[in-house]
Amino acid sequence: MSTLRKTLPAVAALGVSALFLAAPQAAYAADSVSCQTAGETHFTPGVQMFQQSQFVTYRGVSSSCIDHSGLGITSARITASFDDVDLSCVASRFGTGTGVATIVWDANGARQTSHADITIDDTVLNTAKVSGVVTEGPFAGQRFTGKFNTSLLTGAGKCSAGALYGGVMNAEFKGAFSIG
């Protein structure tokens, strides 16, 4: 009887250890997704040589995603709007701004929509670093991060030439964002 009492705790401990060792360890965060993005950025009243406050809208096209959420997301399209973003053609550092984003997901052939409150945390040259929180839809409560690069200087002096006609009203952007 004493041998059995000694053996049972050892077997139980070994069984519990085996459970912990057998559990797979994820190399990514569960319920996360990362997407490429591209599209057009719109500026109102228009970026000019001198710095002024702009209403900025990103209108993305459907772009590919890497999905770790199990939702079957293959692509997404983002639109985002920001108030009071100080921009000019010549400054290398721009202001910040607060706004909202809408993300339309293509998940297993169906469309789903998320909304997020986001902020431009920093803009250096033409790259805006954005963060926030998803407030509604898939990934609600998850952290949003992204980088959007909008070139105001593409073409033959687009920014300085646009100043003669009320400023640059739109430009292409590329970037990426992730949630989770």
C-alpha positions in Angstrom: 0.0 0.0 0.0 2.8 2.4 0.8 4.3 1.9 -2.7 1.0 2.8 -4.3 0.8 6.0 -2.2 4.2 7.0 -3.4 3.6 6.2 -7.1 0.2 8.0 -7.5 1.5 11.5 -6.7 4.4 11.1 -9.0 2.2 9.9 -11.9 -0.3 12.7 -11.3 2.6 15.3 -11.4 3.9 13.8 -14.6 0.5 14.0 -16.2 0.0 17.6 -15.3 3.5 18.4 -16.6 2.7 16.7 -19.9 -0.4 18.8 -20.3 1.7 22.0 -20.1 4.4 20.8 -22.4 1.9 19.6 -25.0 0.1 23.0 -25.3 1.1 24.7 -28.5 2.7 28.2 -28.2 1.5 30.7 -30.7 4.1 32.8 -32.6 1.6 35.6 -33.1 -1.2 37.2 -31.0 -4.5 35.4 -31.2 -7.2 37.5 -32.8 -4.8 39.6 -34.7 -4.7 40.7 -38.4 -2.1 42.7 -40.5 -3.0 44.4 -43.8 -1.3 46.3 -46.5 -3.1 49.4 -47.7 -3.0 51.9 -50.5 -5.3 54.5 -52.0 -5.7 58.2 -52.1 -5.4 60.9 -49.4 -7.6 64.0 -49.7 -6.8 67.4 -48.0 -9.2 70.2 -47.3 -8.6 73.1 -47.8 -5.4 71.9 -49.6 -1.7 71.7 -48.6 0.3 74.8 -49.5 3.7 76.2 -48.9 2.7 77.6 -45.5 1.5 75.4 -42.7 -2.2 75.3 -42.0 -4.8 73.1 -40.4 -6.2 70.4 -42.8 -9.1 67.9 -42.7 -7.4 64.7 -44.0 -9.2 61.7 -45.4 -7.6 58.4 -46.4 -9.6 56.3 -48.9 -8.0 52.9 -49.3 -8.7 50.2 -51.9 -9.1 46.5 -51.1 -5.6 45.2 -50.1 -4.3 41.9 -48.8 -4.2 40.8 -45.2 -2.6 38.1 -43.0 -5.2 36.8 -40.7 -4.4 35.1 -37.3 -8.0 35.5 -36.0 -9.7 32.5 -37.5 -12.2 34.8 -39.2 -11.0 33.9 -42.7 -10.0 37.5 -43.6 -8.3 37.8 -47.0 -8.4 41.5 -47.6 -9.6 44.8 -46.2 -10.4 48.4 -47.2 -9.8 51.3 -44.8 -11.1 54.8 -44.8 -10.0 57.2 -42.1 -10.7 60.9 -41.4 -8.7 63.3 -39.2 -9.4 66.9 -38.0 -6.9 69.6 -37.4 -3.7 68.1 -38.9 -1.2 70.9 -39.5 0.5 70.4 -42.9 2.6 72.3 -45.4 4.8 71.5 -48.4 8.0 72.5 -46.7 7.8 71.4 -43.1 9.5 68.0 -42.3 7.4 67.5 -39.1 3.7 67.8 -39.1 1.0 67.9 -36.5 -1.1 65.3 -35.0 -4.9 64.8 -35.3 -7.7 62.7 -34.0 -10.2 60.8 -36.1 -12.1 57.7 -36.9 -11.6 54.8 -39.2 -13.9 52.3 -40.9 -12.4 49.0 -42.0 -14.4 46.7 -44.4 -13.2 43.1 -44.2 -13.6 40.4 -46.8 -13.9 37.3 -44.6 -14.8 34.0 -46.2 -16.6 35.9 -49.0 -18.7 38.0 -46.7 -18.2 41.6 -45.7 -17.9 42.7 -42.1 -17.2 46.2 -40.8 -15.1 47.5 -37.9 -14.9 51.1 -36.6 -12.0 52.6 -34.6 -11.1 55.8 -32.8 -7.6 56.7 -34.0 -5.0 59.4 -33.6 -2.1 60.5 -35.7 0.6 60.2 -33.1 3.5 61.5 -35.2 4.2 62.6 -38.8 7.8 62.8 -40.0 8.3 63.8 -43.7 5.4 62.1 -45.4 4.8 59.1 -43.0 2.0 59.3 -40.4 2.1 56.9 -37.5 -1.4 56.1 -36.3 -2.8 54.3 -33.3 -6.1 53.7 -31.6 -8.7 51.2 -30.5 -11.4 49.3 -32.4 -14.7 50.4 -31.0 -17.2 48.3 -32.9 -17.3 45.1 -35.1 -14.7 42.4 -35.4 -11.7 43.0 -33.1 -13.7 45.4 -30.8 -11.5 46.4 -27.9 -8.3 45.6 -29.7 -5.4 48.0 -30.4 -5.0 49.5 -33.9 -1.6 50.6 -35.2 -0.6 51.8 -38.7 1.8 53.7 -40.9 0.6 55.6 -43.9 3.0 57.2 -46.4 1.6 60.0 -48.5 4.0 61.7 -51.0 3.2 65.3 -51.5 6.2 65.7 -53.7 5.5 63.1 -56.4 5.4 64.2 -59.9 7.0 67.5 -61.2 6.9 69.4 -57.9 3.3 68.5 -57.2 3.2 70.3 -53.8 4.7 73.6 -55.0 2.8 73.6 -58.3 -0.4 72.9 -56.4 0.0 76.0 -54.2 -0.9 78.2 -57.2 -4.2 76.5 -57.5 -5.4 76.3 -53.9 -2.9 73.7 -52.7 -2.6 70.0 -53.1 -6.0 68.5 -52.7 -5.1 64.8 -53.1 -2.1 62.4 -53.3 -1.6 58.6 -53.3 -0.7 56.8 -50.1 0.7 53.4 -49.3 1.1 51.7 -45.9 0.1 49.0 -43.5 -2.0 48.5 -40.4 -2.5 45.8 -37.8 -5.0 45.0 -35.1 -4.4 42.9 -32.0 
